[in-house]
């Protein structure tokens, strides 16, 4: 990354024109001011109708911040906003004085980008245009600026032209509305990136690039390259000086720069021995090592002094990739990686996330044990995002600005220039791991090959190019709705596009409802309860149909009981959030580097106040999804497979873990341990693998519900349909010799069904589906089209079904004969262990050789199906909380021990921990909390830490609010 504004020592040669540097900007519609620049400047002096704006920022956000538009976060305000008022051109205007320290020959005005186009005027004279948010435009204003007075800078901003995707690209394509985001008035038009002045000599440094090559991990060979622009008409001599830290490595080299052209300079160990670094501190992703960073300070010195300088931050690393078995695998420094991450739709839907806020957002991803963020359709453009990812060891899957639509941008050449600029800007960031061309599609010709070639030339093929985000060695995208936890362990979780299997999944999501405190911040009180159309304006309904809000509600009601208030709904929603999101990652990890190589949830960052697709919410409150994912993604982790009942250890680190002990205990609802389920085992977990310790003996015998029942078929050419359910191995049924036949069994009453067992004759179904019904007329697909095979074939459902009729829809034949079955068993019923209560708890522990706890895990399990309503009968518990407070470097740290006494009447279930202001009870957000929504056995305690900015307290003091599910009735 190129630090333009840099440290204090360089400040005299740089002047930020951003709002946070004290510069005042104002905006006004061109329709009110006209287009004549002199009249615009005169009008601005009167300030009548001009609105204070923030740069970087957008026009609409300026009006919102000044209270001239209703809060778009609240209710349906943004849906009712006047689009026409902002879907037009606006003037930005400011003034500045040139610092007296600007003593060098050249002064440059630099724009890092705008959305979507801009005409730039300085002191009444047009300098030129900035074309998009990736267009870095550098204007030589040496002869135009007034050195001893005010300078007037005016920028005329035009909005993106509709339709957006992909015609308007590069732009923030979702600004015109998506299934997770409303239409933004003005389409997020504005000066959306930094503006500044810089003062240099006649020679300037451009596009510095530090390439790191690792012959071995014990030596790094650096290649330092950059362009030198000569603004004079004469040949120039200069000395390049460099300083690399850590290590205090210095180097220098004399260069000759021809007149009026750009000269490329490339330095490597053949010229400068110091560029071979021994025992380098490598950059590692989160969980695999430390994200070590280096800086390289470059300066150009001429006889007149230092002409220009810049500082580049980089990491020493080497990415590599393979697509073995049609699955993308990523390696760093020769270590295989298991990818755990999430998608960012946008950093914030109105581009109001800037500066330090990126540290908070990315830090929370680190806290979830993630190691990758996908920058969806390239919609996050701020340098601070990449800087935070570098610091926290979070790799970036970085998209360009295309979405599946089979059309080219209006100006393909401009798009291509933006691709080149993006690569140049970001290639020094060690966090960038994958470039991706298109969201759920392939870039139209010629873009696909252009992008590929740009990566080869401008990034040295240092990163992998993935043309399509859900195909070509990936396992598709979606689903985006919650599923039963068993779904994620069952072959195979369905993806849209891509290959069958777990593989590498770039999008897999579920609706995630907020905690009640956040809900009440953006939903008007009259719309709190029951569910209504206002919820849909925050995407809990038809607008976000892929999130399937109806099924999410059904899951809450059938598993935990029908809620009667918004408070109860939010509490129970968190239990769904925990178990579903934990299972997503644990299901993939169960197949780590056997089939699965990575998973990213849709979405991990909350771009707006929403009721779906998030981990922490817009206000940084941590939902159950956050805690389920944080637990599942522990680098060394113990987990339960709810399909096979295996207890497995997961190692997503770069080192083997040897001689570990796994322990499992089962507790009934009253907190009493069930002795026969207390098991332990020892073993090793190699790096990037899953190891089975033992299998829990839960009784899950499935009855054959079809035995002796009536069976019906679409046709018969051999034997009667009832022969498939007669329990004999030598009788069979066969259909007529044509595709699209069926056979179904009547179970006589509604039953709980977990799967089917089929025994095909050689004339098997090449493809078939399993369907269920309650009336033998309206059939619901339980599976997608499956591939059949001769002989026995088990098809277990990811979600238990309740139905009377079960049908095999035989789609295509494998032979010229009809479909032929020896037997068809319907597996289900309820066979339970009388020693277990209706709901019981599974506690897992993973310990090292010395008995130290490495990982623990906690599940709730139902004896019959997914009925967890018995949790509502848990008695209240009186938890003990001891708390201490410490302040350091403007941060506040709370440490607490939370205990459930041995005399407690029950397990403390799903304990929520919040830091609040003691005087008002208001949540303190954002806060980094070590654990949440955990459960405590009788006599068990947990140490908790909470960290936040002390300024959030004001004159109040912090208090830890500890609330178990038991106590929330």
Rosetta blueprint (number, residue, H / E / L):
1 X L
2 X E
3 X E
4 X L
5 X L
6 X L
7 X L
8 X H
9 X H
10 X H
11 X H
12 X H
13 X H
14 X E
15 X E
16 X E
17 X L
18 X L
19 X H
20 X H
21 X H
22 X L
23 X L
24 X L
25 X E
26 X E
27 X E
28 X E
29 X E
30 X H
31 X H
32 X H
33 X H
34 X L
35 X L
36 X L
37 X H
38 X H
39 X H
40 X H
41 X H
42 X H
43 X H
44 X H
45 X H
46 X H
47 X L
48 X L
49 X L
50 X L
51 X E
52 X E
53 X E
54 X L
55 X L
56 X L
57 X L
58 X L
59 X H
60 X H
61 X H
62 X H
63 X H
64 X H
65 X H
66 X L
67 X L
68 X L
69 X L
70 X L
71 X L
72 X L
73 X L
74 X L
75 X L
76 X L
77 X H
78 X H
79 X H
80 X H
81 X L
82 X L
83 X H
84 X H
85 X H
86 X H
87 X L
88 X L
89 X L
90 X E
91 X E
92 X E
93 X E
94 X E
95 X E
96 X E
97 X L
98 X L
99 X L
100 X L
101 X L
102 X L
103 X L
104 X L
105 X L
106 X E
107 X E
108 X E
109 X E
110 X E
111 X E
112 X L
113 X L
114 X L
115 X E
116 X L
117 X E
118 X E
119 X E
120 X E
121 X E
122 X E
123 X L
124 X L
125 X E
126 X E
127 X E
128 X E
129 X E
130 X E
131 X L
132 X L
133 X L
134 X L
135 X L
136 X L
137 X E
138 X E
139 X E
140 X E
141 X L
142 X L
143 X L
144 X L
145 X L
146 X L
147 X L
148 X L
149 X L
150 X L
151 X E
152 X E
153 X E
154 X E
155 X E
156 X E
157 X E
158 X E
159 X L
160 X L
161 X L
162 X L
163 X L
164 X L
165 X L
166 X L
167 X L
168 X L
169 X L
170 X L
171 X L
172 X L
173 X H
174 X H
175 X H
176 X H
177 X L
178 X E
179 X L
180 X L
181 X E
182 X L
183 X L
184 X L
185 X H
186 X H
187 X H
188 X H
189 X L
190 X E
191 X L
192 X L
193 X L
194 X L
195 X E
196 X E
197 X E
198 X E
199 X E
200 X E
201 X L
202 X L
203 X E
204 X E
205 X E
206 X E
207 X E
208 X E
209 X E
210 X E
211 X E
212 X E
213 X E
214 X E
215 X E
216 X E
217 X L
218 X L
219 X E
220 X E
221 X E
222 X E
223 X E
224 X E
225 X E
226 X E
227 X E
228 X E
229 X E
230 X E
231 X L
232 X L
233 X L
234 X L
235 X L
236 X E
237 X E
238 X E
239 X E
240 X E
241 X E
242 X E
243 X E
244 X E
245 X E
246 X L
247 X L
248 X L
249 X E
250 X E
251 X E
252 X E
253 X E
254 X E
255 X E
256 X E
257 X E
258 X L
259 X L
260 X L
261 X L
262 X E
263 X E
264 X E
265 X E
266 X E
267 X E
268 X L
269 X L
270 X L
271 X L
272 X L
273 X H
274 X H
275 X H
276 X E
277 X E
278 X E
279 X L
280 X L
281 X L
282 X E
283 X E
284 X L
285 X L
286 X L
287 X L
288 X L
289 X L
290 X L
291 X E
292 X L
293 X L
294 X E
295 X E
296 X E
297 X E
298 X E
299 X E
300 X E
301 X E
302 X E
303 X L
304 X L
305 X E
306 X E
307 X E
308 X E
309 X E
310 X E
311 X E
312 X E
313 X E
314 X E
315 X L
316 X E
317 X L
318 X L
319 X E
320 X E
321 X E
322 X E
323 X L
324 X H
325 X H
326 X H
327 X L
328 X L
329 X E
330 X E
331 X E
332 X E
333 X L
334 X L
335 X E
336 X E
337 X E
338 X L
339 X E
340 X E
341 X E
342 X E
343 X E
344 X E
345 X L
346 X L
347 X L
348 X L
349 X L
350 X L
351 X L
352 X L
353 X L
354 X L
355 X L
356 X L
357 X H
358 X H
359 X H
360 X H
361 X H
362 X H
363 X H
364 X H
365 X H
366 X H
367 X H
368 X L
369 X L
370 X L
371 X L
372 X E
373 X E
374 X E
375 X E
376 X H
377 X H
378 X H
379 X L
380 X L
381 X L
382 X L
383 X H
384 X H
385 X H
386 X H
387 X H
388 X H
389 X H
390 X H
391 X H
392 X H
393 X L
394 X L
395 X E
396 X E
397 X E
398 X E
399 X E
400 X L
401 X L
402 X L
403 X E
404 X L
405 X L
406 X L
407 X L
408 X L
409 X L
410 X L
411 X L
412 X H
413 X H
414 X H
415 X H
416 X H
417 X H
418 X H
419 X H
420 X H
421 X H
422 X H
423 X H
424 X H
425 X H
426 X H
427 X L
428 X L
429 X L
430 X L
431 X L
432 X E
433 X E
434 X E
435 X E
436 X E
437 X E
438 X E
439 X E
440 X L
441 X L
442 X L
443 X L
444 X L
445 X L
446 X L
447 X H
448 X H
449 X H
450 X H
451 X H
452 X H
453 X H
454 X H
455 X H
456 X H
457 X H
458 X H
459 X L
460 X L
461 X L
462 X L
463 X L
464 X E
465 X E
466 X E
467 X E
468 X E
469 X L
470 X L
471 X L
472 X L
473 X L
474 X L
475 X L
476 X L
477 X E
478 X L
479 X L
480 X L
481 X L
482 X L
483 X L
484 X L
485 X H
486 X H
487 X H
488 X H
489 X H
490 X L
491 X L
492 X L
493 X L
494 X L
495 X L
496 X E
497 X L
498 X L
499 X L
500 X L
501 X L
502 X L
503 X L
504 X E
505 X E
506 X E
507 X E
508 X E
509 X E
510 X L
511 X L
512 X L
513 X L
514 X L
515 X L
516 X H
517 X H
518 X H
519 X H
520 X H
521 X H
522 X H
523 X L
524 X L
525 X H
526 X H
527 X H
528 X L
529 X L
530 X L
531 X L
532 X L
533 X H
534 X H
535 X H
536 X H
537 X L
538 X L
539 X L
540 X L
541 X L
542 X H
543 X H
544 X H
545 X H
546 X H
547 X H
548 X L
549 X H
550 X H
551 X H
552 X H
553 X H
554 X H
555 X H
556 X H
557 X H
558 X H
559 X H
560 X H
561 X L
562 X L
563 X L
564 X L
565 X L
566 X H
567 X H
568 X H
569 X H
570 X H
571 X H
572 X H
573 X H
574 X H
575 X H
576 X H
577 X H
578 X H
579 X H
580 X H
581 X H
582 X H
583 X H
584 X H
585 X H
586 X H
587 X H
588 X H
589 X H
590 X L
591 X L
592 X E
593 X L
594 X L
595 X L
596 X E
597 X L
598 X E
599 X E
600 X E
601 X E
602 X E
603 X L
604 X L
605 X L
606 X L
607 X L
608 X L
609 X L
610 X L
611 X L
612 X L
613 X L
614 X L
615 X L
616 X E
617 X L
618 X L
619 X L
620 X L
621 X L
622 X E
623 X L
624 X H
625 X H
626 X H
627 X H
628 X H
629 X H
630 X H
631 X H
632 X H
633 X L
634 X L
635 X L
636 X E
637 X E
638 X E
639 X E
640 X E
641 X L
642 X L
643 X L
644 X L
645 X L
646 X E
647 X E
648 X E
649 X E
650 X E
651 X E
652 X L
653 X L
654 X L
655 X L
656 X L
657 X E
658 X E
659 X E
660 X E
661 X E
662 X E
663 X E
664 X E
665 X E
666 X E
667 X E
668 X E
669 X L
670 X L
671 X L
672 X L
673 X E
674 X L
675 X H
676 X H
677 X H
678 X L
679 X E
680 X E
681 X E
682 X E
683 X E
684 X E
685 X E
686 X L
687 X L
688 X L
689 X E
690 X E
691 X E
692 X E
693 X E
694 X E
695 X E
696 X L
697 X L
698 X L
699 X L
700 X L
701 X L
702 X L
703 X E
704 X E
705 X L
706 X L
707 X L
708 X L
709 X L
710 X E
711 X E
712 X E
713 X E
714 X L
715 X L
716 X L
717 X L
718 X E
719 X L
720 X L
721 X H
722 X H
723 X H
724 X H
725 X H
726 X L
727 X L
728 X L
729 X L
730 X L
731 X L
732 X L
733 X E
734 X E
735 X L
736 X L
737 X L
738 X L
739 X L
740 X L
741 X E
742 X E
743 X E
744 X E
745 X E
746 X E
747 X E
748 X E
749 X E
750 X E
751 X E
752 X E
753 X E
754 X E
755 X E
756 X E
757 X E
758 X E
759 X E
760 X E
761 X L
762 X L
763 X L
764 X L
765 X E
766 X E
767 X E
768 X E
769 X E
770 X E
771 X E
772 X E
773 X E
774 X L
775 X L
776 X L
777 X L
778 X L
779 X L
780 X E
781 X E
782 X L
783 X L
784 X L
785 X L
786 X E
787 X E
788 X L
789 X L
790 X L
791 X E
792 X E
793 X E
794 X E
795 X E
796 X E
797 X E
798 X E
799 X E
800 X E
801 X E
802 X E
803 X E
804 X E
805 X E
806 X E
807 X E
808 X E
809 X E
810 X E
811 X E
812 X E
813 X E
814 X L
815 X L
816 X L
817 X L
818 X L
819 X L
820 X E
821 X E
822 X E
823 X E
824 X E
825 X E
826 X E
827 X E
828 X E
829 X L
830 X L
831 X L
832 X L
833 X L
834 X L
835 X L
836 X L
837 X L
838 X L
839 X E
840 X E
841 X E
842 X E
843 X E
844 X E
845 X E
846 X E
847 X E
848 X L
849 X L
850 X L
851 X L
852 X L
853 X E
854 X E
855 X E
856 X E
857 X E
858 X E
859 X E
860 X E
861 X E
862 X E
863 X L
864 X L
865 X L
866 X L
867 X L
868 X L
869 X H
870 X H
871 X H
872 X H
873 X H
874 X L
875 X L
876 X L
877 X L
878 X L
879 X L
880 X E
881 X E
882 X E
883 X E
884 X E
885 X E
886 X E
887 X E
888 X E
889 X L
890 X L
891 X E
892 X E
893 X E
894 X E
895 X E
896 X E
897 X E
898 X E
899 X E
900 X L
901 X L
902 X L
903 X L
904 X L
905 X L
906 X L
907 X L
908 X E
909 X E
910 X E
911 X E
912 X E
913 X E
914 X E
915 X E
916 X E
917 X E
918 X L
919 X L
920 X L
921 X L
922 X L
923 X E
924 X L
925 X L
926 X L
927 X L
928 X E
929 X E
930 X L
931 X L
932 X L
933 X L
934 X E
935 X E
936 X E
937 X L
938 X L
939 X L
940 X L
941 X E
942 X E
943 X E
944 X E
945 X E
946 X E
947 X E
948 X E
949 X E
950 X H
951 X H
952 X H
953 X H
954 X L
955 X L
956 X L
957 X L
958 X E
959 X E
960 X E
961 X E
962 X E
963 X E
964 X L
965 X H
966 X H
967 X H
968 X L
969 X L
